[in-house]
Amino acid sequence: MLGWAIFCLVLALLAAVLGFGGLAGTFVGIAKILFFVFIVLFLVSLLVNALRGRRPPI
């Protein structure tokens, strides 16, 4: 997911350099949304992992 956010950010920078302001703004918005979704999922994953603890050895 973080890869997609970085990809959208690169596309936004490229569109801005080429003069496509509206398209660049759209890609920046998508990149922001994907980045925050990534952060939320990462924090939930850390929390679940911390609450589960270690498994006993087999």
PyMOL Python script that loads the backbone (N, CA, C, O; Angstrom):
from pymol import cmd

cmd.read_pdbstr("""\
ATOM      1  N   MET A   1       0.824  -1.186   0.000  1.00  0.00           N
ATOM      2  CA  MET A   1       0.000   0.000   0.000  1.00  0.00           C
ATOM      3  C   MET A   1       0.869   1.252   0.000  1.00  0.00           C
ATOM      4  O   MET A   1       0.557   2.237  -0.669  1.00  0.00           O
ATOM      5  N   LEU A   2       1.958   1.203   0.753  1.00  0.00           N
ATOM      6  CA  LEU A   2       2.846   2.353   0.768  1.00  0.00           C
ATOM      7  C   LEU A   2       3.465   2.564  -0.613  1.00  0.00           C
ATOM      8  O   LEU A   2       3.713   3.699  -1.019  1.00  0.00           O
ATOM      9  N   GLY A   3       3.709   1.486  -1.319  1.00  0.00           N
ATOM     10  CA  GLY A   3       4.236   1.593  -2.677  1.00  0.00           C
ATOM     11  C   GLY A   3       3.288   2.326  -3.609  1.00  0.00           C
ATOM     12  O   GLY A   3       3.712   3.119  -4.449  1.00  0.00           O
ATOM     13  N   TRP A   4       1.993   2.050  -3.453  1.00  0.00           N
ATOM     14  CA  TRP A   4       1.001   2.742  -4.278  1.00  0.00           C
ATOM     15  C   TRP A   4       0.954   4.228  -3.941  1.00  0.00           C
ATOM     16  O   TRP A   4       0.794   5.064  -4.830  1.00  0.00           O
ATOM     17  N   ALA A   5       1.092   4.560  -2.657  1.00  0.00           N
ATOM     18  CA  ALA A   5       1.088   5.969  -2.254  1.00  0.00           C
ATOM     19  C   ALA A   5       2.281   6.700  -2.856  1.00  0.00           C
ATOM     20  O   ALA A   5       2.145   7.819  -3.352  1.00  0.00           O
ATOM     21  N   ILE A   6       3.444   6.071  -2.813  1.00  0.00           N
ATOM     22  CA  ILE A   6       4.641   6.681  -3.401  1.00  0.00           C
ATOM     23  C   ILE A   6       4.488   6.810  -4.909  1.00  0.00           C
ATOM     24  O   ILE A   6       4.892   7.817  -5.490  1.00  0.00           O
ATOM     25  N   PHE A   7       3.906   5.798  -5.546  1.00  0.00           N
ATOM     26  CA  PHE A   7       3.668   5.840  -6.990  1.00  0.00           C
ATOM     27  C   PHE A   7       2.755   7.012  -7.365  1.00  0.00           C
ATOM     28  O   PHE A   7       3.030   7.731  -8.325  1.00  0.00           O
ATOM     29  N   CYS A   8       1.671   7.203  -6.608  1.00  0.00           N
ATOM     30  CA  CYS A   8       0.752   8.319  -6.883  1.00  0.00           C
ATOM     31  C   CYS A   8       1.443   9.657  -6.652  1.00  0.00           C
ATOM     32  O   CYS A   8       1.195  10.616  -7.383  1.00  0.00           O
ATOM     33  N   LEU A   9       2.304   9.731  -5.645  1.00  0.00           N
ATOM     34  CA  LEU A   9       3.024  10.970  -5.390  1.00  0.00           C
ATOM     35  C   LEU A   9       3.983  11.294  -6.534  1.00  0.00           C
ATOM     36  O   LEU A   9       4.102  12.452  -6.935  1.00  0.00           O
ATOM     37  N   VAL A  10       4.659  10.284  -7.054  1.00  0.00           N
ATOM     38  CA  VAL A  10       5.559  10.492  -8.191  1.00  0.00           C
ATOM     39  C   VAL A  10       4.764  10.935  -9.421  1.00  0.00           C
ATOM     40  O   VAL A  10       5.193  11.832 -10.146  1.00  0.00           O
ATOM     41  N   LEU A  11       3.618  10.314  -9.656  1.00  0.00           N
ATOM     42  CA  LEU A  11       2.767  10.737 -10.779  1.00  0.00           C
ATOM     43  C   LEU A  11       2.288  12.172 -10.600  1.00  0.00           C
ATOM     44  O   LEU A  11       2.199  12.922 -11.572  1.00  0.00           O
ATOM     45  N   ALA A  12       1.976  12.562  -9.357  1.00  0.00           N
ATOM     46  CA  ALA A  12       1.545  13.934  -9.102  1.00  0.00           C
ATOM     47  C   ALA A  12       2.669  14.914  -9.391  1.00  0.00           C
ATOM     48  O   ALA A  12       2.435  15.970  -9.980  1.00  0.00           O
ATOM     49  N   LEU A  13       3.882  14.576  -8.985  1.00  0.00           N
ATOM     50  CA  LEU A  13       5.015  15.462  -9.263  1.00  0.00           C
ATOM     51  C   LEU A  13       5.265  15.578 -10.764  1.00  0.00           C
ATOM     52  O   LEU A  13       5.546  16.663 -11.273  1.00  0.00           O
ATOM     53  N   LEU A  14       5.163  14.460 -11.460  1.00  0.00           N
ATOM     54  CA  LEU A  14       5.357  14.473 -12.910  1.00  0.00           C
ATOM     55  C   LEU A  14       4.278  15.304 -13.597  1.00  0.00           C
ATOM     56  O   LEU A  14       4.575  16.081 -14.504  1.00  0.00           O
ATOM     57  N   ALA A  15       3.036  15.143 -13.172  1.00  0.00           N
ATOM     58  CA  ALA A  15       1.937  15.911 -13.762  1.00  0.00           C
ATOM     59  C   ALA A  15       2.101  17.399 -13.467  1.00  0.00           C
ATOM     60  O   ALA A  15       1.797  18.238 -14.316  1.00  0.00           O
ATOM     61  N   ALA A  16       2.581  17.730 -12.272  1.00  0.00           N
ATOM     62  CA  ALA A  16       2.778  19.138 -11.928  1.00  0.00           C
ATOM     63  C   ALA A  16       3.883  19.762 -12.779  1.00  0.00           C
ATOM     64  O   ALA A  16       3.765  20.908 -13.213  1.00  0.00           O
ATOM     65  N   VAL A  17       4.950  19.010 -13.014  1.00  0.00           N
ATOM     66  CA  VAL A  17       6.045  19.521 -13.844  1.00  0.00           C
ATOM     67  C   VAL A  17       5.568  19.750 -15.276  1.00  0.00           C
ATOM     68  O   VAL A  17       5.981  20.709 -15.926  1.00  0.00           O
ATOM     69  N   LEU A  18       4.705  18.875 -15.758  1.00  0.00           N
ATOM     70  CA  LEU A  18       4.210  18.995 -17.131  1.00  0.00           C
ATOM     71  C   LEU A  18       3.066  19.997 -17.266  1.00  0.00           C
ATOM     72  O   LEU A  18       2.627  20.283 -18.380  1.00  0.00           O
ATOM     73  N   GLY A  19       2.576  20.538 -16.140  1.00  0.00           N
ATOM     74  CA  GLY A  19       1.569  21.585 -16.205  1.00  0.00           C
ATOM     75  C   GLY A  19       0.131  21.120 -16.050  1.00  0.00           C
ATOM     76  O   GLY A  19      -0.792  21.896 -16.297  1.00  0.00           O
ATOM     77  N   PHE A  20      -0.079  19.890 -15.654  1.00  0.00           N
ATOM     78  CA  PHE A  20      -1.431  19.384 -15.454  1.00  0.00           C
ATOM     79  C   PHE A  20      -1.804  19.546 -13.980  1.00  0.00           C
ATOM     80  O   PHE A  20      -1.716  18.593 -13.206  1.00  0.00           O
ATOM     81  N   GLY A  21      -2.218  20.744 -13.599  1.00  0.00           N
ATOM     82  CA  GLY A  21      -2.481  21.065 -12.199  1.00  0.00           C
ATOM     83  C   GLY A  21      -3.623  20.277 -11.590  1.00  0.00           C
ATOM     84  O   GLY A  21      -3.516  19.808 -10.457  1.00  0.00           O
ATOM     85  N   GLY A  22      -4.710  20.124 -12.322  1.00  0.00           N
ATOM     86  CA  GLY A  22      -5.854  19.390 -11.791  1.00  0.00           C
ATOM     87  C   GLY A  22      -5.546  17.928 -11.570  1.00  0.00           C
ATOM     88  O   GLY A  22      -5.926  17.346 -10.555  1.00  0.00           O
ATOM     89  N   LEU A  23      -4.861  17.347 -12.517  1.00  0.00           N
ATOM     90  CA  LEU A  23      -4.470  15.940 -12.402  1.00  0.00           C
ATOM     91  C   LEU A  23      -3.481  15.749 -11.267  1.00  0.00           C
ATOM     92  O   LEU A  23      -3.550  14.759 -10.540  1.00  0.00           O
ATOM     93  N   ALA A  24      -2.565  16.688 -11.113  1.00  0.00           N
ATOM     94  CA  ALA A  24      -1.580  16.604 -10.027  1.00  0.00           C
ATOM     95  C   ALA A  24      -2.281  16.677  -8.672  1.00  0.00           C
ATOM     96  O   ALA A  24      -1.934  15.935  -7.755  1.00  0.00           O
ATOM     97  N   GLY A  25      -3.251  17.555  -8.543  1.00  0.00           N
ATOM     98  CA  GLY A  25      -4.006  17.667  -7.291  1.00  0.00           C
ATOM     99  C   GLY A  25      -4.763  16.396  -6.961  1.00  0.00           C
ATOM    100  O   GLY A  25      -4.850  15.997  -5.800  1.00  0.00           O
ATOM    101  N   THR A  26      -5.310  15.764  -7.985  1.00  0.00           N
ATOM    102  CA  THR A  26      -6.027  14.507  -7.780  1.00  0.00           C
ATOM    103  C   THR A  26      -5.091  13.411  -7.291  1.00  0.00           C
ATOM    104  O   THR A  26      -5.421  12.670  -6.365  1.00  0.00           O
ATOM    105  N   PHE A  27      -3.929  13.312  -7.914  1.00  0.00           N
ATOM    106  CA  PHE A  27      -2.962  12.294  -7.504  1.00  0.00           C
ATOM    107  C   PHE A  27      -2.432  12.554  -6.096  1.00  0.00           C
ATOM    108  O   PHE A  27      -2.181  11.610  -5.347  1.00  0.00           O
ATOM    109  N   VAL A  28      -2.259  13.818  -5.730  1.00  0.00           N
ATOM    110  CA  VAL A  28      -1.823  14.129  -4.371  1.00  0.00           C
ATOM    111  C   VAL A  28      -2.890  13.705  -3.362  1.00  0.00           C
ATOM    112  O   VAL A  28      -2.568  13.165  -2.303  1.00  0.00           O
ATOM    113  N   GLY A  29      -4.147  13.947  -3.688  1.00  0.00           N
ATOM    114  CA  GLY A  29      -5.236  13.527  -2.807  1.00  0.00           C
ATOM    115  C   GLY A  29      -5.274  12.019  -2.634  1.00  0.00           C
ATOM    116  O   GLY A  29      -5.457  11.523  -1.522  1.00  0.00           O
ATOM    117  N   ILE A  30      -5.102  11.292  -3.722  1.00  0.00           N
ATOM    118  CA  ILE A  30      -5.085   9.831  -3.656  1.00  0.00           C
ATOM    119  C   ILE A  30      -3.899   9.354  -2.839  1.00  0.00           C
ATOM    120  O   ILE A  30      -4.030   8.431  -2.036  1.00  0.00           O
ATOM    121  N   ALA A  31      -2.739   9.973  -3.036  1.00  0.00           N
ATOM    122  CA  ALA A  31      -1.541   9.580  -2.289  1.00  0.00           C
ATOM    123  C   ALA A  31      -1.720   9.824  -0.799  1.00  0.00           C
ATOM    124  O   ALA A  31      -1.283   9.008   0.013  1.00  0.00           O
ATOM    125  N   LYS A  32      -2.355  10.932  -0.422  1.00  0.00           N
ATOM    126  CA  LYS A  32      -2.606  11.213   0.995  1.00  0.00           C
ATOM    127  C   LYS A  32      -3.520  10.165   1.605  1.00  0.00           C
ATOM    128  O   LYS A  32      -3.254   9.663   2.697  1.00  0.00           O
ATOM    129  N   ILE A  33      -4.592   9.836   0.907  1.00  0.00           N
ATOM    130  CA  ILE A  33      -5.541   8.845   1.415  1.00  0.00           C
ATOM    131  C   ILE A  33      -4.855   7.499   1.588  1.00  0.00           C
ATOM    132  O   ILE A  33      -5.006   6.858   2.628  1.00  0.00           O
ATOM    133  N   LEU A  34      -4.106   7.063   0.584  1.00  0.00           N
ATOM    134  CA  LEU A  34      -3.415   5.781   0.675  1.00  0.00           C
ATOM    135  C   LEU A  34      -2.386   5.769   1.795  1.00  0.00           C
ATOM    136  O   LEU A  34      -2.227   4.758   2.479  1.00  0.00           O
ATOM    137  N   PHE A  35      -1.685   6.883   1.989  1.00  0.00           N
ATOM    138  CA  PHE A  35      -0.687   6.952   3.048  1.00  0.00           C
ATOM    139  C   PHE A  35      -1.340   6.809   4.419  1.00  0.00           C
ATOM    140  O   PHE A  35      -0.843   6.064   5.264  1.00  0.00           O
ATOM    141  N   PHE A  36      -2.444   7.512   4.649  1.00  0.00           N
ATOM    142  CA  PHE A  36      -3.101   7.426   5.950  1.00  0.00           C
ATOM    143  C   PHE A  36      -3.742   6.060   6.177  1.00  0.00           C
ATOM    144  O   PHE A  36      -3.762   5.570   7.306  1.00  0.00           O
ATOM    145  N   VAL A  37      -4.263   5.441   5.125  1.00  0.00           N
ATOM    146  CA  VAL A  37      -4.782   4.076   5.253  1.00  0.00           C
ATOM    147  C   VAL A  37      -3.645   3.125   5.615  1.00  0.00           C
ATOM    148  O   VAL A  37      -3.819   2.235   6.447  1.00  0.00           O
ATOM    149  N   PHE A  38      -2.479   3.312   4.990  1.00  0.00           N
ATOM    150  CA  PHE A  38      -1.318   2.492   5.317  1.00  0.00           C
ATOM    151  C   PHE A  38      -0.932   2.661   6.780  1.00  0.00           C
ATOM    152  O   PHE A  38      -0.671   1.670   7.462  1.00  0.00           O
ATOM    153  N   ILE A  39      -0.890   3.892   7.277  1.00  0.00           N
ATOM    154  CA  ILE A  39      -0.518   4.147   8.672  1.00  0.00           C
ATOM    155  C   ILE A  39      -1.511   3.492   9.621  1.00  0.00           C
ATOM    156  O   ILE A  39      -1.101   2.865  10.598  1.00  0.00           O
ATOM    157  N   VAL A  40      -2.809   3.621   9.354  1.00  0.00           N
ATOM    158  CA  VAL A  40      -3.827   3.019  10.219  1.00  0.00           C
ATOM    159  C   VAL A  40      -3.699   1.500  10.226  1.00  0.00           C
ATOM    160  O   VAL A  40      -3.749   0.886  11.292  1.00  0.00           O
ATOM    161  N   LEU A  41      -3.534   0.887   9.060  1.00  0.00           N
ATOM    162  CA  LEU A  41      -3.390  -0.567   9.004  1.00  0.00           C
ATOM    163  C   LEU A  41      -2.112  -1.039   9.691  1.00  0.00           C
ATOM    164  O   LEU A  41      -2.102  -2.098  10.318  1.00  0.00           O
ATOM    165  N   PHE A  42      -1.041  -0.266   9.580  1.00  0.00           N
ATOM    166  CA  PHE A  42       0.214  -0.603  10.243  1.00  0.00           C
ATOM    167  C   PHE A  42       0.042  -0.561  11.765  1.00  0.00           C
ATOM    168  O   PHE A  42       0.510  -1.457  12.467  1.00  0.00           O
ATOM    169  N   LEU A  43      -0.629   0.481  12.273  1.00  0.00           N
ATOM    170  CA  LEU A  43      -0.834   0.586  13.711  1.00  0.00           C
ATOM    171  C   LEU A  43      -1.752  -0.518  14.233  1.00  0.00           C
ATOM    172  O   LEU A  43      -1.516  -1.055  15.315  1.00  0.00           O
ATOM    173  N   VAL A  44      -2.786  -0.859  13.482  1.00  0.00           N
ATOM    174  CA  VAL A  44      -3.670  -1.957  13.876  1.00  0.00           C
ATOM    175  C   VAL A  44      -2.895  -3.266  13.894  1.00  0.00           C
ATOM    176  O   VAL A  44      -3.086  -4.087  14.791  1.00  0.00           O
ATOM    177  N   SER A  45      -2.033  -3.466  12.924  1.00  0.00           N
ATOM    178  CA  SER A  45      -1.219  -4.674  12.887  1.00  0.00           C
ATOM    179  C   SER A  45      -0.289  -4.751  14.089  1.00  0.00           C
ATOM    180  O   SER A  45      -0.143  -5.819  14.684  1.00  0.00           O
ATOM    181  N   LEU A  46       0.342  -3.642  14.457  1.00  0.00           N
ATOM    182  CA  LEU A  46       1.201  -3.620  15.640  1.00  0.00           C
ATOM    183  C   LEU A  46       0.419  -3.922  16.905  1.00  0.00           C
ATOM    184  O   LEU A  46       0.886  -4.671  17.763  1.00  0.00           O
ATOM    185  N   LEU A  47      -0.770  -3.344  17.025  1.00  0.00           N
ATOM    186  CA  LEU A  47      -1.598  -3.553  18.208  1.00  0.00           C
ATOM    187  C   LEU A  47      -2.043  -5.004  18.331  1.00  0.00           C
ATOM    188  O   LEU A  47      -1.973  -5.588  19.413  1.00  0.00           O
ATOM    189  N   VAL A  48      -2.497  -5.582  17.238  1.00  0.00           N
ATOM    190  CA  VAL A  48      -2.936  -6.977  17.256  1.00  0.00           C
ATOM    191  C   VAL A  48      -1.770  -7.890  17.587  1.00  0.00           C
ATOM    192  O   VAL A  48      -1.928  -8.837  18.357  1.00  0.00           O
ATOM    193  N   ASN A  49      -0.613  -7.627  17.026  1.00  0.00           N
ATOM    194  CA  ASN A  49       0.563  -8.441  17.297  1.00  0.00           C
ATOM    195  C   ASN A  49       0.979  -8.331  18.765  1.00  0.00           C
ATOM    196  O   ASN A  49       1.380  -9.328  19.367  1.00  0.00           O
ATOM    197  N   ALA A  50       0.887  -7.135  19.346  1.00  0.00           N
ATOM    198  CA  ALA A  50       1.256  -6.941  20.745  1.00  0.00           C
ATOM    199  C   ALA A  50       0.261  -7.634  21.674  1.00  0.00           C
ATOM    200  O   ALA A  50       0.658  -8.173  22.707  1.00  0.00           O
ATOM    201  N   LEU A  51      -1.018  -7.627  21.324  1.00  0.00           N
ATOM    202  CA  LEU A  51      -2.027  -8.247  22.179  1.00  0.00           C
ATOM    203  C   LEU A  51      -2.008  -9.770  22.105  1.00  0.00           C
ATOM    204  O   LEU A  51      -2.331 -10.438  23.087  1.00  0.00           O
ATOM    205  N   ARG A  52      -1.638 -10.322  20.969  1.00  0.00           N
ATOM    206  CA  ARG A  52      -1.582 -11.773  20.821  1.00  0.00           C
ATOM    207  C   ARG A  52      -0.401 -12.363  21.559  1.00  0.00           C
ATOM    208  O   ARG A  52      -0.499 -13.467  22.095  1.00  0.00           O
ATOM    209  N   GLY A  53       0.699 -11.660  21.599  1.00  0.00           N
ATOM    210  CA  GLY A  53       1.890 -12.155  22.285  1.00  0.00           C
ATOM    211  C   GLY A  53       2.578 -13.244  21.481  1.00  0.00           C
ATOM    212  O   GLY A  53       2.275 -13.469  20.309  1.00  0.00           O
ATOM    213  N   ARG A  54       3.511 -13.912  22.143  1.00  0.00           N
ATOM    214  CA  ARG A  54       4.259 -14.977  21.480  1.00  0.00           C
ATOM    215  C   ARG A  54       3.515 -16.295  21.589  1.00  0.00           C
ATOM    216  O   ARG A  54       2.822 -16.551  22.574  1.00  0.00           O
ATOM    217  N   ARG A  55       3.663 -17.125  20.573  1.00  0.00           N
ATOM    218  CA  ARG A  55       3.081 -18.456  20.597  1.00  0.00           C
ATOM    219  C   ARG A  55       4.042 -19.408  21.320  1.00  0.00           C
ATOM    220  O   ARG A  55       5.258 -19.240  21.233  1.00  0.00           O
ATOM    221  N   PRO A  56       3.524 -20.369  22.006  1.00  0.00           N
ATOM    222  CA  PRO A  56       4.419 -21.331  22.653  1.00  0.00           C
ATOM    223  C   PRO A  56       5.126 -22.205  21.613  1.00  0.00           C
ATOM    224  O   PRO A  56       4.551 -22.502  20.565  1.00  0.00           O
ATOM    225  N   PRO A  57       6.371 -22.620  21.893  1.00  0.00           N
ATOM    226  CA  PRO A  57       7.083 -23.468  20.922  1.00  0.00           C
ATOM    227  C   PRO A  57       6.408 -24.829  20.777  1.00  0.00           C
ATOM    228  O   PRO A  57       5.829 -25.364  21.723  1.00  0.00           O
ATOM    229  N   ILE A  58       6.498 -25.363  19.584  1.00  0.00           N
ATOM    230  CA  ILE A  58       5.846 -26.657  19.311  1.00  0.00           C
ATOM    231  C   ILE A  58       6.780 -27.782  19.666  1.00  0.00           C
ATOM    232  O   ILE A  58       6.425 -28.951  19.512  1.00  0.00           O
TER     233      ILE A  58
END
""", "prot")
cmd.dss("prot")
cmd.show_as("cartoon", "prot")
cmd.util.cbc("prot")
cmd.orient("prot")
